[in-house]
């Protein structure tokens, strides 16, 4: 099919520029000159998807290959979807404007569960059958990756393949497979699933899931010659992976509109609720010199006015002081700012922020996560109240009058006392400001998410609070929080559906499809989310979201994601859960104190710090 | 990499909003010294070496798919091109120093133009053709440089003038020709004494006085629309009043004149 006639559609929709691929630095290749075409899709709006670093990295890695053309795809906003359906226009890839259905591979980024209906929305708009059982070699190979692929089961009916873990090397291995097998998808998948296949490749059709009468998963039966379990893909040394030199410069205002440098991957603080902290282990820092050079090149190539240092905990980067001072000194003349997405709770981090904010002054964000020290020990977020007060005091002395605090409600063992302590803590922060800057007003914002237990974490066996209980706790906090402090939360209903899907099994594929048919998409957007349709979809399949979200699992229950090996041992996770119940903390392993999570030995990797690298002791 | 501890898409509200972070504010007219009502500037003075010593006026075109850029998108894209071209831009002071840039007018989405203007203040003198060379190479597809000329540093901003823009409107290839009856609709529009429109936010406006001329020349509609300190006519509104669908017409802004009374000035002499 020829290029989709976009001019017939664009004048009728909001922000048409996001449906064209002519941004500065976008890569256009002639499909006739390559062996493999990849449509790389993000199942959310252009503004959200273009802000995602992983997409930028994969776009770069794939387009560095001369035999591969990689183009971007985002979820069209509903006004555009309506125009596409009205005119019979299929979903296109931005760069060439060619239908997505014509590409060899459709790769879809899976960041969180509230994007799942958008996966179906993309396939549907592309004219690709939703279920893999209804597709054949005329259709693209549909591949998923990203943190939500660590429990791929709810989406198992829709994907041919999941790439679990780091994508930079795996993406190339996938292209190699397509070069070798052509469009023989069964042959390709057989090789991908075999013990000799690349690590991280999970082929759902190779695993049969059997259920007991009570709904519990009874067994996972791999086909002969399929690996069990599938170890995640890992890049042992990020320093060898090139950073994009000239990222695409969006025309429209995206969420994170700046140069983003991933200073390290993985975090070893071991917060027990945090999936990212478990599935991206061990900590791997990029070399300082590489970061400095790439910041300069990306700024030159994009014209951006800000560099953001991204990581789960950027201030833990072992040479952060040098990096920040170097970036500020190197680019201050041009009016370029440096930013850190969130700060570790200590005076050092605030000092660092003061350094970089000499160019721009904005608010500071801290995430204590829980209101009492007891509960923070339970979740292994080891911050004393005095640490937080010292950090905000340092910030106030430096002249900040705007602070944001992130908490969670519904954490395991939480009592009303823990909830009320959030208001106490906020009040103490307010008090420090009044002491230190009596002439100035403070803007203090407290944001509370509802806790969602995630797979591959110590809390994967724990129940989520019932919706009524979460709402009661929210009301309790509301009543205790002074009005002058801005209090916000995420919808309990969205958190319940997120929790059900996060630990869902393969049967939820039918629920997701029904929810989509009932109109659900863009579930992460408050104004688009359709709770009643989700409940209806569960009901139609005779399933209960609460069975997935609010039920405590036992240690011997077979978990739906058992075929996926993150590298972290189940025994370690269970031990961490025990320690959580006892209020015992576990120290950061980067100090050299190994807690035997099992990962390094199994995957043949080790923590890599830029400071060690500089002194020549990297392992 | 949104962990369960982070608010899901915490920033997403920003994405749904129309682009609101206008980094480069179109500046109002700047005099040599601040008037009595001028606000004291917060924060530090601009660093030495970044104060204005020259002003250049840049004419650029917006062609092809660049017509889908909103005014804010265009400002953002050009601001980044100025950085990529490493132009010696003068910066404002304050905690958040901004390049000193002033745009003449905003162009409606879906409209192409040969006649867009922006004034840049520079921190050092730069030959116009040197500037043109660097900037041309840095512009994104669809934004094309037409002319660069030095203008008086303390001269008036183009935005401070009442102005007239001329548009040439042609049927897109394959979209059929000029519909029969268009001449009657044009005559009817010109004969009416009021053309009320409702703008974003519910503001009501009569744009009849901004329609300075409208005629059919062969297969082409030619329209001159005015703008002044109180408002402006918009070409997309006129097309809608004529029952024409913007997706079927190529609209090109060919000329822009600042006005001195009723007299059209050259942009380069304003």
Interface residues (C-beta under 8 A of the other chain):
Chain A: X7 X8 X10 X11 X12 X15 X16 X17 X20 X22 X23 X24 X44 X45 X47 X48 X51 X53 X54 X111 X112 X114 X147 X249 X251 X252 X253 X254 X255 X256 X271 X273 X274 X275 X276 X277 X280 X299 X300 X301 X302 X303 X304 X305 X312 X333 X334 X335 X359 X360 X361 X367 X369 X406 X408 X447 X449 X451 X452 X453 X454 X457 X490 X494 X498 X524 X525 X527
Chain B: X1 X2 X3 X4 X5 X6 X7 X8 X9 X10 X11 X12 X14 X15 X16 X18 X19 X20 X21 X23 X47 X50 X65 X66 X68 X69 X70 X72 X73 X76 X77 X79 X80 X81 X82 X83 X84 X86 X91 X95 X96 X97 X98 X99 X109 X110 X138 X140 X141 X142 X172 X245 X246 X247
